[in-house]
Amino acid sequence: MTGMSLMRPAVKQCLLSLQRNGTVPLQKQMQLMGQISVRNGGHEKKMLIQPTRFEWTRFKNDLHFYLMLGLAPMVAFITYANIFIGPAQLADIPEGYEPKEWEYYQGPIKRWFAKYVYETPQKEYERTLHFLHEKREERYWNLLDKKVKSLMSDRLDYRGWYWVDVDKSIKDDEKAFEESNTRIAGSR
């Protein structure tokens, strides 16, 4: 751009010089003719410095992209399911057929979710029973622990939840040694 604006007066000067029988006027002569090439560097309109909006624009574009990426196929699928498949109709159950739990839902999308995504009610029931059994067992052992501690404090007992195997012959030898010591001490 700067090169083009610098070339403009030179081109005009060349064109004017060709019109005047090939004489090339100097820059001073161009100024006398009324064509002054002055570059003051701008005008009163100045570029305002603003904080960037790049992150906001990028977030907005990504949000729109991913919403449309997921929303457009979902809307198309829901429309297709509701127009072409439609809600389920009540009918008599054939003899000897046991319906699955997901067949009781009316809409095709709810049936699909009940069949492939959600847990069966029997499985949820069994899981709840297991959870309650675990809690009951934990409560039982906590109460038993409290009872043991209270009995130990009442009877001034100590913790004896372990067993140390001792050879009977060693105990018999200790007992015999103590008896012999008591006989010797008693005879004096």
ABEGO torsion letter per residue (X at the ends): XAAAAAAAAAAAAAAAAAAAGGBBBBAAAAAAAGBBBBBAGEBABBBBBBBBAAAAAAAAAAAAAAAAAAAAAAAAAAAAAAAAAEBBBBBBBBBGBBBBAAAABABAAAAAAAAAABBBAAAAAAAAAAAAAAAAAAAAAAAAAAAAAAAAAAAGBBBBABBBBBBAAAAAAAAAAAAAAAAAAAAX
